[in-house]
Amino acid sequence: MSGNLIAIIVIMVLLLVLAGIIYYAYCNIRKKLRDTSRMLFGTDSMIEGMKQREKEVEMTPKSVSSATNLYMPSIMRDFPEFHYDEMKSRAENVLTSYLQSITKQNPALLSEGTRELKEQLRLRLEMLQNQSQKESFENIHIHRTEIHQYRKQRGRQSIVLQTAVEYFHALKENGKVIRGSEEHKEQAKYNVELVYIQDQDMIENQEDAGLGLNCPNCGAPLPGLGAKKCIYCDTPIVEYNLRVWNFSRVEEV
């Protein structure tokens, strides 16, 4: 047997051994992947399992930090006429209209809010416009809203409500989606801040209309809306309630 033939046989044997090692390693890795997939996803296919997990994440609402039962007694002591169900509904409307305002690029769609919230929305729309971007929130669905915090700081009272929401969210630049998806739902969580503030619009409206600025007894002008009594005839004056609950901020968390 010639030396060349022996060399060829040796090379073929080595190649067969190498192929056997590679095949064994492949089978071993495949088995480990299958076992891992079964453990993590309950399916043999890792790819199929990851797709199932993505679908679960897409359909599972975010959990909200619920402290409603903790804070409601304090809120009701401070504000006996506070109506939680009404405020929760208002908060959800504000969040929905805020997102719709961004989608339609129309700040007038915001259902209500302080100047602070309106300015926040204006700046966001301005930023999108400056960057030639468009952001959309479609098929908005609210899952749950709870009180997250109750704050009292230097005369400013605020309640933070936390909402779990789902939607189709997409951020586009030059017509191309750069974040989010128009085909897959997204689960998100937002804080909506409700503050107890002086209603400047009410003050201005009442001053313009002259409401309550004259004594109901003698007709003399009153020194201001906070007057307790007429300085001319001492007739008691019913004060206007110029402090109201309104929404000051919307923030994704």
Secondary structure, DSSP 4 states (H G I P E B T S, - for coil): --HHHHHHHHHHHHHHHHHHHHHHHHHHHHHHHHHHHHHHHSSS-HHHHHHHHHHHHHHSPPPP---HHHHHHHHHHH-TT--HHHHHHHHHHHHHHHHHHHHHT-GGG-----HHHHHHHHHHHHHHHHTTEEEEEEEEEEEEEEEEEEEEETTEEEEEEEEEEEEEEEEEETTEEEEE-SSS-EEEEEEEEEEEEE-HHHHHHHHHHTTT-B-TTT-PBPS-TT-SB-TTT--B-PPP--EEEEEEEEEE-
